[in-house]
Amino acid sequence: MEITATPVPRKRPSAPQTVAEFEKWLSRKKTDANYEFVRGRIIRKPPMMQEELFIVDFLVRRFVKTQSFELGDNLLTEFDSYVDAYRKRVPDLAFFNASQIASTRIGERVMPIFTIEVLSDSESQNDVLEKVQDYFDAGVQLVWYIAPKQQKIYAYTSPDDIKVYKGPDVCSAAPVVPDFQFVIQDLFQS
């Protein structure tokens, strides 16, 4: 009589359900890629492309001329932004005030007051609306979605209040950063 061993099914690790579990999973992954985490979904976030460099360069050069920058606030690229225990986003650019930056020294997790996203070809309208909602759920006061192909900025002051800027319009980050403003066509000039 031949005895055969019954294979023991390997227990598959469960998918992360919280940001803490996700970050533990990510620490074991050994990757430089950016990921967002939204209610159990792990979303690989493509890095900003060189075609977007002129946008970041323009915005940062304008921002460093503001009073906010002089006071220690900053506009930074692709930093983790914590919505809640179940959602973490990575905006293309994010405004953090000096107090928020200082609080990260003691391990506090912060959410920017103002975020900027550059619309990519892979993003659907639903993706955009979900991100905007997440940002406002976390207390963000202003979200800009920059659409390079249309040469427009969609400025959200709430998930339902949006203003579209184009051409000769002056786009302002007021009231968050009142002196951070520019003419849209200056951003897209070749």
CYANA upper distance limits for C-alpha pairs under 8 A (distance plus 0.5 A):
 15 ALA  CA     40 GLY  CA      7.61
 16 PRO  CA     21 GLU  CA      5.53
 16 PRO  CA     22 PHE  CA      5.53
 16 PRO  CA     25 TRP  CA      7.77
 16 PRO  CA     40 GLY  CA      6.46
 17 GLN  CA     21 GLU  CA      6.94
 17 GLN  CA     22 PHE  CA      7.55
 17 GLN  CA     39 ARG  CA      7.02
 17 GLN  CA     40 GLY  CA      5.13
 17 GLN  CA     86 TYR  CA      7.48
 18 THR  CA     22 PHE  CA      6.59
 18 THR  CA     39 ARG  CA      7.59
 18 THR  CA     40 GLY  CA      7.28
 18 THR  CA     85 ALA  CA      6.27
 18 THR  CA     86 TYR  CA      5.24
 18 THR  CA     87 ARG  CA      8.09
 19 VAL  CA     23 GLU  CA      6.54
 19 VAL  CA     37 PHE  CA      7.27
 19 VAL  CA     84 ASP  CA      8.47
 19 VAL  CA     85 ALA  CA      5.93
 19 VAL  CA     86 TYR  CA      5.74
 19 VAL  CA     87 ARG  CA      6.76
 19 VAL  CA     88 LYS  CA      7.19
 20 ALA  CA     24 LYS  CA      6.78
 20 ALA  CA     85 ALA  CA      7.84
 21 GLU  CA     25 TRP  CA      6.70
 22 PHE  CA     26 LEU  CA      6.54
 22 PHE  CA     37 PHE  CA      7.68
 22 PHE  CA     42 ILE  CA      8.45
 23 GLU  CA     27 SER  CA      6.54
 24 LYS  CA     28 ARG  CA      7.26
 25 TRP  CA     29 LYS  CA      7.04
 26 LEU  CA     30 LYS  CA      7.85
 26 LEU  CA     31 THR  CA      8.46
 33 ALA  CA     44 ARG  CA      7.80
 33 ALA  CA     45 LYS  CA      7.88
 33 ALA  CA     46 PRO  CA      8.01
 33 ALA  CA     47 PRO  CA      8.04
 34 ASN  CA     44 ARG  CA      6.68
 34 ASN  CA     45 LYS  CA      5.81
 34 ASN  CA     46 PRO  CA      7.44
 34 ASN  CA     47 PRO  CA      7.57
 34 ASN  CA     90 VAL  CA      8.00
 35 TYR  CA     42 ILE  CA      7.13
 35 TYR  CA     43 ILE  CA      5.95
 35 TYR  CA     44 ARG  CA      4.95
 35 TYR  CA     45 LYS  CA      5.67
 35 TYR  CA     89 ARG  CA      8.42
 35 TYR  CA     90 VAL  CA      7.92
 36 GLU  CA     42 ILE  CA      6.55
 36 GLU  CA     43 ILE  CA      5.51
 36 GLU  CA     44 ARG  CA      6.87
 36 GLU  CA     45 LYS  CA      7.01
 36 GLU  CA     87 ARG  CA      8.19
 36 GLU  CA     88 LYS  CA      6.09
 36 GLU  CA     89 ARG  CA      5.45
 36 GLU  CA     90 VAL  CA      6.66
 37 PHE  CA     41 ARG  CA      6.15
 37 PHE  CA     42 ILE  CA      5.32
 37 PHE  CA     43 ILE  CA      6.54
 37 PHE  CA     86 TYR  CA      7.79
 37 PHE  CA     87 ARG  CA      5.84
 37 PHE  CA     88 LYS  CA      5.59
 37 PHE  CA     89 ARG  CA      7.14
 38 VAL  CA     42 ILE  CA      7.20
 38 VAL  CA     43 ILE  CA      8.15
 38 VAL  CA     86 TYR  CA      6.64
 38 VAL  CA     87 ARG  CA      4.95
 38 VAL  CA     88 LYS  CA      6.93
 38 VAL  CA     89 ARG  CA      8.32
 39 ARG  CA     86 TYR  CA      5.53
 39 ARG  CA     87 ARG  CA      6.42
 40 GLY  CA     86 TYR  CA      7.78
 45 LYS  CA     90 VAL  CA      8.32
 48 MET  CA     52 GLU  CA      7.02
 48 MET  CA     53 LEU  CA      8.37
 48 MET  CA     92 ASP  CA      7.64
 49 MET  CA     53 LEU  CA      7.46
 52 GLU  CA     56 VAL  CA      7.11
 52 GLU  CA    118 VAL  CA      8.21
 53 LEU  CA     57 ASP  CA      6.46
 54 PHE  CA     58 PHE  CA      6.48
 55 ILE  CA     59 LEU  CA      6.68
 55 ILE  CA    187 LEU  CA      7.28
 55 ILE  CA    188 PHE  CA      8.43
 56 VAL  CA     60 VAL  CA      6.48
 56 VAL  CA     93 LEU  CA      8.49
 57 ASP  CA     61 ARG  CA      6.53
 58 PHE  CA     62 ARG  CA      6.77
 58 PHE  CA    187 LEU  CA      7.01
 59 LEU  CA     63 PHE  CA      6.52
 60 VAL  CA     64 VAL  CA      6.67
 60 VAL  CA     75 LEU  CA      7.34
 61 ARG  CA     65 LYS  CA      7.55
 62 ARG  CA     66 THR  CA      7.81
 62 ARG  CA    180 PHE  CA      7.27
 62 ARG  CA    181 GLN  CA      8.24
 62 ARG  CA    182 PHE  CA      8.47
 63 PHE  CA     69 PHE  CA      7.33
 63 PHE  CA     75 LEU  CA      7.66
 63 PHE  CA    180 PHE  CA      6.45
 64 VAL  CA     69 PHE  CA      5.96
 64 VAL  CA     70 GLU  CA      8.12
 65 LYS  CA     69 PHE  CA      7.49
 65 LYS  CA     70 GLU  CA      8.40
 66 THR  CA     70 GLU  CA      7.20
 66 THR  CA    177 VAL  CA      8.27
 66 THR  CA    179 ASP  CA      6.28
 66 THR  CA    180 PHE  CA      6.63
 67 GLN  CA     71 LEU  CA      6.81
 67 GLN  CA    179 ASP  CA      7.71
 68 SER  CA     72 GLY  CA      7.05
 68 SER  CA     73 ASP  CA      5.82
 68 SER  CA     74 ASN  CA      8.03
 68 SER  CA     97 ASN  CA      8.31
 68 SER  CA    177 VAL  CA      7.18
 69 PHE  CA     73 ASP  CA      5.34
 69 PHE  CA     74 ASN  CA      6.27
 71 LEU  CA     98 ALA  CA      7.69
 72 GLY  CA     97 ASN  CA      7.46
 72 GLY  CA     98 ALA  CA      5.46
 73 ASP  CA     95 PHE  CA      7.84
 73 ASP  CA     96 PHE  CA      6.38
 73 ASP  CA     97 ASN  CA      4.66
 73 ASP  CA     98 ALA  CA      5.08
 73 ASP  CA    101 ILE  CA      8.36
 74 ASN  CA     95 PHE  CA      6.22
 74 ASN  CA     96 PHE  CA      6.07
 74 ASN  CA     97 ASN  CA      6.86
 74 ASN  CA     98 ALA  CA      7.90
 75 LEU  CA     93 LEU  CA      6.91
 75 LEU  CA     94 ALA  CA      5.93
 75 LEU  CA     95 PHE  CA      4.95
 75 LEU  CA     96 PHE  CA      7.02
 76 LEU  CA     93 LEU  CA      5.89
 76 LEU  CA     94 ALA  CA      5.85
 76 LEU  CA     95 PHE  CA      6.97
 76 LEU  CA     96 PHE  CA      8.21
 77 THR  CA     91 PRO  CA      7.84
 77 THR  CA     92 ASP  CA      5.93
 77 THR  CA     93 LEU  CA      4.87
 77 THR  CA     94 ALA  CA      6.87
 78 GLU  CA     90 VAL  CA      5.92
 78 GLU  CA     91 PRO  CA      5.97
 78 GLU  CA     92 ASP  CA      5.35
 78 GLU  CA     93 LEU  CA      6.43
 78 GLU  CA     94 ALA  CA      7.97
 79 PHE  CA     90 VAL  CA      6.06
 79 PHE  CA     91 PRO  CA      7.28
 79 PHE  CA     92 ASP  CA      8.37
 79 PHE  CA     93 LEU  CA      8.28
 79 PHE  CA     94 ALA  CA      7.89
 80 ASP  CA     88 LYS  CA      7.25
 80 ASP  CA     89 ARG  CA      6.59
 80 ASP  CA     90 VAL  CA      5.41
 80 ASP  CA     91 PRO  CA      8.12
 81 SER  CA     88 LYS  CA      6.19
 81 SER  CA     89 ARG  CA      5.68
 81 SER  CA     90 VAL  CA      6.28
 81 SER  CA     91 PRO  CA      7.90
 81 SER  CA    109 ARG  CA      8.20
 81 SER  CA    110 VAL  CA      6.90
 81 SER  CA    111 MET  CA      5.41
 81 SER  CA    112 PRO  CA      7.29
 82 TYR  CA     87 ARG  CA      6.98
 82 TYR  CA     88 LYS  CA      5.09
 82 TYR  CA     89 ARG  CA      6.91
 82 TYR  CA    109 ARG  CA      7.02
 82 TYR  CA    110 VAL  CA      6.71
 82 TYR  CA    111 MET  CA      5.99
 82 TYR  CA    138 ALA  CA      8.11
 83 VAL  CA     87 ARG  CA      5.76
 83 VAL  CA     88 LYS  CA      6.05
 83 VAL  CA     89 ARG  CA      7.64
 83 VAL  CA    111 MET  CA      7.18
 83 VAL  CA    134 ASP  CA      7.08
 83 VAL  CA    135 TYR  CA      7.35
 83 VAL  CA    137 ASP  CA      7.50
 83 VAL  CA    138 ALA  CA      5.24
 84 ASP  CA     88 LYS  CA      7.62
 84 ASP  CA    138 ALA  CA      7.55
 87 ARG  CA    134 ASP  CA      8.31
 89 ARG  CA    131 LYS  CA      8.42
 91 PRO  CA    115 THR  CA      6.77
 91 PRO  CA    116 ILE  CA      6.91
 91 PRO  CA    117 GLU  CA      6.39
 92 ASP  CA    115 THR  CA      8.15
 92 ASP  CA    116 ILE  CA      6.49
 92 ASP  CA    117 GLU  CA      5.57
 92 ASP  CA    118 VAL  CA      7.18
 93 LEU  CA    115 THR  CA      6.35
 93 LEU  CA    116 ILE  CA      5.44
 93 LEU  CA    117 GLU  CA      7.04
 94 ALA  CA    112 PRO  CA      6.30
 94 ALA  CA    113 ILE  CA      8.17
 94 ALA  CA    114 PHE  CA      6.41
 94 ALA  CA    115 THR  CA      4.94
 94 ALA  CA    116 ILE  CA      6.62
 95 PHE  CA    112 PRO  CA      5.93
 95 PHE  CA    113 ILE  CA      6.53
 95 PHE  CA    114 PHE  CA      5.64
 95 PHE  CA    115 THR  CA      6.74
 96 PHE  CA    100 GLN  CA      6.53
 96 PHE  CA    101 ILE  CA      6.91
 96 PHE  CA    111 MET  CA      8.27
 96 PHE  CA    112 PRO  CA      5.55
 96 PHE  CA    113 ILE  CA      6.90
 96 PHE  CA    114 PHE  CA      8.13
 97 ASN  CA    101 ILE  CA      6.84
 97 ASN  CA    112 PRO  CA      8.40
 97 ASN  CA    113 ILE  CA      8.37
 98 ALA  CA    102 ALA  CA      6.64
 99 SER  CA    103 SER  CA      6.70
100 GLN  CA    104 THR  CA      7.08
100 GLN  CA    110 VAL  CA      6.89
101 ILE  CA    105 ARG  CA      7.86
102 ALA  CA    106 ILE  CA      8.26
103 SER  CA    107 GLY  CA      7.38
103 SER  CA    108 GLU  CA      6.08
103 SER  CA    109 ARG  CA      8.40
103 SER  CA    110 VAL  CA      8.47
104 THR  CA    108 GLU  CA      5.34
104 THR  CA    109 ARG  CA      6.83
104 THR  CA    110 VAL  CA      7.78
111 MET  CA    138 ALA  CA      7.30
111 MET  CA    139 GLY  CA      8.08
111 MET  CA    140 VAL  CA      7.80
112 PRO  CA    140 VAL  CA      6.78
113 ILE  CA    139 GLY  CA      7.45
113 ILE  CA    140 VAL  CA      5.00
113 ILE  CA    141 GLN  CA      6.08
113 ILE  CA    142 LEU  CA      7.43
113 ILE  CA    176 VAL  CA      7.90
114 PHE  CA    140 VAL  CA      6.14
114 PHE  CA    141 GLN  CA      6.39
114 PHE  CA    142 LEU  CA      5.32
114 PHE  CA    143 VAL  CA      6.29
114 PHE  CA    176 VAL  CA      7.67
115 THR  CA    135 TYR  CA      8.43
115 THR  CA    140 VAL  CA      7.91
115 THR  CA    142 LEU  CA      7.06
115 THR  CA    143 VAL  CA      5.43
115 THR  CA    144 TRP  CA      6.88
116 ILE  CA    143 VAL  CA      6.27
116 ILE  CA    144 TRP  CA      5.19
116 ILE  CA    145 TYR  CA      6.44
116 ILE  CA    146 ILE  CA      7.87
117 GLU  CA    143 VAL  CA      8.24
117 GLU  CA    144 TRP  CA      6.72
117 GLU  CA    145 TYR  CA      5.36
117 GLU  CA    146 ILE  CA      6.64
118 VAL  CA    145 TYR  CA      6.30
118 VAL  CA    146 ILE  CA      5.23
118 VAL  CA    147 ALA  CA      6.78
118 VAL  CA    148 PRO  CA      7.95
119 LEU  CA    123 GLU  CA      7.33
119 LEU  CA    145 TYR  CA      6.85
119 LEU  CA    146 ILE  CA      6.30
119 LEU  CA    147 ALA  CA      5.71
119 LEU  CA    148 PRO  CA      7.77
120 SER  CA    147 ALA  CA      8.48
123 GLU  CA    127 ASP  CA      6.31
123 GLU  CA    128 VAL  CA      7.32
124 SER  CA    128 VAL  CA      6.97
125 GLN  CA    129 LEU  CA      6.72
126 ASN  CA    130 GLU  CA      6.51
127 ASP  CA    131 LYS  CA      6.71
128 VAL  CA    132 VAL  CA      6.66
129 LEU  CA    133 GLN  CA      6.62
129 LEU  CA    159 PRO  CA      8.03
130 GLU  CA    134 ASP  CA      6.69
131 LYS  CA    135 TYR  CA      6.68
132 VAL  CA    136 PHE  CA      6.87
132 VAL  CA    143 VAL  CA      7.45
132 VAL  CA    156 TYR  CA      8.32
132 VAL  CA    159 PRO  CA      6.54
133 GLN  CA    137 ASP  CA      6.51
133 GLN  CA    159 PRO  CA      6.03
134 ASP  CA    138 ALA  CA      6.84
135 TYR  CA    139 GLY  CA      7.11
135 TYR  CA    140 VAL  CA      5.88
135 TYR  CA    143 VAL  CA      8.20
136 PHE  CA    140 VAL  CA      5.38
136 PHE  CA    141 GLN  CA      7.27
136 PHE  CA    158 SER  CA      7.03
136 PHE  CA    159 PRO  CA      7.27
141 GLN  CA    157 THR  CA      6.63
141 GLN  CA    158 SER  CA      7.80
141 GLN  CA    176 VAL  CA      7.80
142 LEU  CA    155 ALA  CA      7.59
142 LEU  CA    156 TYR  CA      6.27
142 LEU  CA    157 THR  CA      5.46
142 LEU  CA    158 SER  CA      7.79
142 LEU  CA    173 ALA  CA      7.96
142 LEU  CA    176 VAL  CA      7.97
143 VAL  CA    155 ALA  CA      6.30
143 VAL  CA    156 TYR  CA      5.55
143 VAL  CA    157 THR  CA      7.21
144 TRP  CA    153 ILE  CA      6.83
144 TRP  CA    154 TYR  CA      6.13
144 TRP  CA    155 ALA  CA      5.04
144 TRP  CA    156 TYR  CA      6.76
145 TYR  CA    153 ILE  CA      6.16
145 TYR  CA    154 TYR  CA      5.53
145 TYR  CA    155 ALA  CA      6.96
146 ILE  CA    151 GLN  CA      8.14
146 ILE  CA    152 LYS  CA      6.58
146 ILE  CA    153 ILE  CA      4.98
146 ILE  CA    154 TYR  CA      6.84
147 ALA  CA    151 GLN  CA      6.27
147 ALA  CA    152 LYS  CA      5.81
147 ALA  CA    153 ILE  CA      6.57
147 ALA  CA    154 TYR  CA      8.23
148 PRO  CA    152 LYS  CA      7.15
148 PRO  CA    188 PHE  CA      8.18
151 GLN  CA    166 LYS  CA      6.90
151 GLN  CA    167 GLY  CA      8.07
151 GLN  CA    184 ILE  CA      8.16
151 GLN  CA    185 GLN  CA      8.19
151 GLN  CA    188 PHE  CA      6.97
152 LYS  CA    164 VAL  CA      7.23
152 LYS  CA    165 TYR  CA      6.06
152 LYS  CA    166 LYS  CA      5.25
152 LYS  CA    167 GLY  CA      8.18
152 LYS  CA    184 ILE  CA      7.71
153 ILE  CA    164 VAL  CA      6.28
153 ILE  CA    165 TYR  CA      5.66
153 ILE  CA    166 LYS  CA      7.19
153 ILE  CA    171 CYS  CA      8.46
153 ILE  CA    184 ILE  CA      8.26
154 TYR  CA    162 ILE  CA      6.97
154 TYR  CA    163 LYS  CA      6.34
154 TYR  CA    164 VAL  CA      5.10
154 TYR  CA    165 TYR  CA      6.94
155 ALA  CA    162 ILE  CA      5.93
155 ALA  CA    163 LYS  CA      5.70
155 ALA  CA    164 VAL  CA      6.72
155 ALA  CA    165 TYR  CA      8.12
156 TYR  CA    160 ASP  CA      8.00
156 TYR  CA    161 ASP  CA      6.16
156 TYR  CA    162 ILE  CA      4.92
156 TYR  CA    163 LYS  CA      7.09
157 THR  CA    161 ASP  CA      6.07
157 THR  CA    162 ILE  CA      6.89
158 SER  CA    162 ILE  CA      7.79
165 TYR  CA    169 ASP  CA      6.15
165 TYR  CA    170 VAL  CA      7.77
165 TYR  CA    171 CYS  CA      6.88
165 TYR  CA    184 ILE  CA      7.34
166 LYS  CA    184 ILE  CA      6.02
166 LYS  CA    185 GLN  CA      7.47
167 GLY  CA    183 VAL  CA      7.81
167 GLY  CA    184 ILE  CA      5.83
167 GLY  CA    185 GLN  CA      5.19
168 PRO  CA    183 VAL  CA      6.29
168 PRO  CA    184 ILE  CA      6.58
168 PRO  CA    185 GLN  CA      6.46
169 ASP  CA    183 VAL  CA      6.12
169 ASP  CA    184 ILE  CA      6.39
169 ASP  CA    185 GLN  CA      8.39
170 VAL  CA    181 GLN  CA      7.15
170 VAL  CA    182 PHE  CA      5.89
170 VAL  CA    183 VAL  CA      4.87
170 VAL  CA    184 ILE  CA      6.75
171 CYS  CA    181 GLN  CA      5.92
171 CYS  CA    182 PHE  CA      6.09
171 CYS  CA    183 VAL  CA      6.71
171 CYS  CA    184 ILE  CA      7.10
172 SER  CA    177 VAL  CA      8.41
172 SER  CA    178 PRO  CA      7.24
172 SER  CA    179 ASP  CA      7.94
172 SER  CA    180 PHE  CA      6.40
172 SER  CA    181 GLN  CA      4.67
172 SER  CA    182 PHE  CA      7.26
173 ALA  CA    177 VAL  CA      5.65
173 ALA  CA    178 PRO  CA      6.27
173 ALA  CA    179 ASP  CA      7.97
173 ALA  CA    180 PHE  CA      6.09
173 ALA  CA    181 GLN  CA      6.78
174 ALA  CA    178 PRO  CA      4.48
174 ALA  CA    179 ASP  CA      7.76
174 ALA  CA    180 PHE  CA      7.88
182 PHE  CA    186 ASP  CA      7.72
182 PHE  CA    187 LEU  CA      8.28
183 VAL  CA    187 LEU  CA      7.55
184 ILE  CA    188 PHE  CA      7.32
185 GLN  CA    189 GLN  CA      6.39
